[in-house]
């Protein structure tokens, strides 16, 4: 299957700190790839480079075989870039205008990206797709629950009809039951539309539920990559095993995990 997204040799430094170091991976059409690692592993910086919020010192990002330029001049070029990759943040309150009801958020997005199209049927379709009704469509962000706000953010991203949807800790701020609802919703949307997902998360339960393949990062580098089920059941690298052992479960011993971390050669 042809990749919709290719990342080749990305590197990003901040002074003497190498935040991303020669990172490469591919995401197939309609696929779902997770990037996991501890805080400071480089996963979020990688996502920000993919979306264009950060600029790499080296390497390139391709969408459907075309290099994604670091910056685009002109309105048409910026809109084209937006239709390649959309980003859903952890906290939608930071990206939603508090004054604008959900339906109007979608209307503005559709007017910008599809100016010749009657937005009304598409707004209804998008709201239905993310499980929001008439009451929620007329509500402003602070009148909605966290899960409902995240559904609005998803609908807005889908309105652009992107090739890739990047989800940066998109369910981390939600309680467990709402997380499950959003993850099920994302699985349904991918099955229905064929959109590709790039999940950035520290939560191995999330990647287990919604990704096909997995990239594990530490210290800015990829330490292991492969099918999600394989990496989560039979990891080859000690760092991946440490991440799995850090998930609380019966018999969980955080002191033993800390000791193993200190014993790693890179510490």
C-alpha positions in Angstrom: 0.0 0.0 0.0 1.4 3.4 -1.0 2.2 5.7 2.0 0.1 8.8 2.4 2.8 10.3 4.7 6.5 9.7 4.6 9.0 11.2 7.1 12.6 11.0 6.0 15.6 11.7 8.3 14.0 14.4 10.4 16.3 16.2 12.8 15.7 19.1 15.1 18.0 20.8 17.6 17.5 23.5 20.2 21.0 24.7 21.0 23.0 21.7 22.2 19.8 19.6 22.6 18.9 17.2 19.8 15.2 16.9 20.2 14.7 14.8 17.0 17.5 12.7 15.6 17.2 11.1 12.2 13.6 10.0 12.5 12.0 8.2 9.5 8.7 6.4 9.2 5.8 5.9 6.8 2.0 5.9 7.2 -0.1 4.1 4.6 -3.3 5.3 3.1 -6.1 4.7 5.6 -3.5 3.5 8.2 -3.1 4.4 11.9 0.4 4.9 13.3 1.2 5.6 16.9 4.3 7.4 18.2 4.9 6.7 21.9 7.6 7.6 24.4 8.2 9.5 27.7 8.0 13.2 28.0 11.1 14.6 26.2 11.3 11.6 23.8 10.8 13.8 20.8 7.4 12.5 19.8 5.6 15.9 20.0 8.4 17.8 18.3 8.1 15.2 15.4 4.4 15.8 15.2 4.9 19.6 15.2 7.3 19.2 12.3 4.8 17.0 10.4 2.1 19.6 10.8 4.3 22.5 10.0 4.3 24.1 13.5 8.1 23.5 13.8 10.8 23.5 11.1 13.3 20.7 10.9 17.1 21.3 10.7 17.3 18.3 8.3 15.0 15.8 6.6 11.7 16.1 4.8 8.0 15.3 5.1 6.1 14.1 2.1 2.3 13.8 1.7 1.2 11.5 -1.2 4.7 11.7 -2.6 5.0 15.5 -2.6 7.4 17.3 -0.3 5.6 19.3 2.3 7.3 22.7 2.2 8.4 24.2 5.5 6.4 27.4 4.8 3.9 28.4 2.2 3.3 31.9 0.9 -0.1 33.0 -0.4 -3.6 32.0 0.7 -4.0 29.2 -1.8 -0.8 27.5 -0.8 -1.7 27.7 2.9 -5.1 26.2 2.3 -3.5 23.4 0.3 -1.1 22.6 3.2 -4.0 22.6 5.6 -5.8 20.1 3.5 -2.8 17.8 3.6 -2.5 17.5 7.4 -4.8 18.6 10.2 -4.0 18.6 14.0 -6.2 17.9 16.9 -4.8 19.1 20.2 -5.1 17.7 23.7 -7.2 20.7 24.9 -9.7 21.9 22.3 -10.4 25.0 24.5 -7.0 26.3 23.3 -8.0 26.1 19.6 -11.7 26.8 19.7 -13.0 30.4 19.7 -15.0 30.7 23.0 -17.5 33.1 21.4 -18.5 30.8 18.5 -21.1 28.0 18.6 -20.1 24.6 17.3 -22.1 24.8 14.0 -20.6 28.2 13.3 -17.1 26.8 13.8 -17.8 24.3 11.0 -19.5 26.9 8.8 -16.4 29.1 8.9 -14.1 26.2 8.2 -16.2 25.1 5.2 -16.5 28.6 3.9 -12.7 28.9 4.0 -11.9 25.6 2.4 -14.9 24.9 0.2 -16.3 28.3 -0.7 -18.5 27.1 -3.6 -20.4 24.5 -1.5 -23.6 25.0 0.4 -22.3 24.3 4.0 -25.6 23.3 5.6 -25.8 19.7 4.6 -22.1 19.2 5.3 -22.5 20.7 8.7 -25.3 18.3 9.5 -23.2 15.4 8.2 -20.2 16.3 10.2 -22.1 16.8 13.4 -23.8 13.4 12.9 -20.4 11.9 12.1 -19.0 12.9 15.5 -22.2 12.2 17.5 -23.4 15.8 18.2 -27.0 16.9 18.0 -28.8 20.2 17.6 -28.4 21.3 21.2 -24.6 20.8 21.0 -24.4 22.5 17.6 -25.8 25.7 19.1 -23.6 25.7 22.2 -20.3 27.6 22.8 -17.2 25.6 23.8 -17.5 26.3 27.6 -21.1 25.1 27.5 -19.9 21.7 26.3 -18.2 18.9 28.2 -14.6 18.0 27.5 -15.6 15.0 25.3 -18.1 17.2 23.4 -15.5 19.9 22.7 -13.1 17.2 21.4 -15.9 16.0 19.0 -16.3 19.6 17.8 -12.5 19.8 17.2 -12.6 16.5 15.3 -15.5 17.7 13.2 -13.7 20.9 12.3 -10.6 18.9 11.3 -12.6 16.5 9.2 -14.4 19.4 7.5 -11.1 20.3 5.7 -11.0 16.7 4.3 -7.3 16.2 5.1 -5.2 13.3 4.0 -3.7 12.8 7.5 -5.1 13.6 10.9 -2.5 14.1 13.7 -3.9 13.6 17.2 -1.5 14.9 19.8 -2.5 13.4 23.2 -6.1 14.0 22.0 -7.8 11.9 24.7 -5.3 12.4 27.5 -7.4 15.1 29.3 -10.6 13.0 29.2 -11.8 10.5 31.8 -11.6 6.8 31.0 -15.2 6.4 29.9 -15.1 9.4 27.6 -11.7 8.3 26.2 -13.3 5.0 25.2 -16.1 6.9 23.4 -13.7 9.1 21.5 -11.5 6.2 20.5 -14.5 4.2 19.3 -15.6 7.2 17.3 -12.2 7.6 15.7 -12.1 4.0 14.7 -15.6 4.4 13.1 -14.5 7.5 11.2 -11.4 5.9 9.9 -13.4 2.8 8.7 -16.0 5.1 7.0 -13.7 7.7 5.4 -10.3 6.0 4.9 -8.5 8.9 6.6 -5.0 8.2 8.0 -4.2 8.8 11.7 -0.9 9.7 13.4 -1.3 9.3 17.1 1.1 11.0 19.5 0.6 9.6 23.0 2.3 8.3 26.2 -0.7 6.0 26.7 -0.1 2.4 25.5 -3.7 1.6 26.0 -4.6 4.2 23.4 -2.2 2.8 20.8 -3.4 -0.7 21.5 -7.0 0.3 20.8 -6.6 2.4 17.6 -3.3 1.9 15.8 -2.0 -0.7 13.3 1.7 0.1 13.8 3.9 1.7 16.4 7.0 3.8 16.6 8.8 4.0 20.0 11.0 7.0 20.7 13.5 7.8 23.3 16.0 10.7 23.4 14.8 12.0 20.0 15.5 8.7 18.2 13.4 5.7 17.2 14.4 2.8 19.3 11.8 0.3 18.0 9.1 0.1 15.3 6.7 -2.5 14.0 3.1 -3.8 14.2 1.4 -2.6 17.3 0.2 -6.0 18.5 3.7 -7.4 18.1 5.5 -4.6 19.9 3.1 -4.7 22.8 3.2 -8.4 23.3 6.9 -9.2 22.4 9.0 -6.0 22.5 12.6 -6.5 21.4 14.1 -3.4 23.1 14.5 -2.9 26.9 13.1 0.7 26.6 9.8 -0.6 25.2 9.6 -3.2 27.9 10.1 -0.5 30.5 7.2 1.5 29.0 5.0 -1.6 29.1 6.1 -2.3 32.7 5.2 1.3 33.6 1.5 0.7 33.0 -0.2 0.0 36.4 -1.5 -3.5 36.7 -1.7 -6.2 39.5 1.7 -6.6 41.0 3.0 -3.3 39.6 6.3 -2.3 41.3 7.3 1.3 40.4 10.5 1.0 42.5 11.8 -1.9 40.4 11.0 0.0 37.2 13.0 3.0 38.4 16.0 0.8 39.3 15.9 -0.7 35.8 15.8 2.7 34.2 18.9 3.8 36.1 20.7 0.7 35.0 20.1 1.4 31.3 23.3 2.2 29.4 22.0 5.6 28.2 21.4 6.8 31.7 
